[in-house]
């Protein structure tokens, strides 16, 4: 079972040139011990678009089993997701256990174009 990771460190956004375009979200963060695996960015599902135009995602991973011996140290972890790019989207908000990071599509330092991905 996946749970929120300890902390979000960075978030990067990219829009591909496909039709329709998609938003590529990548994030790095920290976990509180060794043994974490299968990190994901899980988008919240909305009945109606959020008023602030921000898509929420949970940064989750599978923690080590309670019986597994693991190193007790802060370690890096990364995850990514590809999302549809609706007209209302202004940015993303990534949630972790101890913090939240918001990145807007207008943050030019983090927004870049990527080549279209062919799925033949």
NORCOR-V499176 format. One record per backbone hydrogen bond with DSSP energy under -0.5 kcal/mol. NH is the residue of the N-H (numbers start at 0). CO is the residue of the C=O. Records with the same first field share a line. If there is no record, write none. Layout:
# NORCOR-V499176
NH->CO, CO
This chain:
# NORCOR-V499176
2->60
4->58
5->29
6->29
8->27
9->27
11->25
12->109
13->23
14->111
15->13, 21
16->113
22->82
23->13, 21
24->22, 80
25->11
26->78
27->9
28->76
29->6
30->74
33->70
36->61
39->59
40->79
41->39, 57
42->40
43->55
52->49
54->52, 90
55->53
56->92
57->41
58->94
59->39, 57
60->2
61->36
62->0, 60
67->64
72->70
74->30
76->28
78->26
80->24
82->22, 80
84->20
85->83
88->85
89->52
90->52
91->102
92->54
93->100
94->56, 92
95->98
96->4
97->5
100->93
102->91
104->89
106->103
107->105
109->106
110->106
111->12, 109
113->14
117->115
119->117
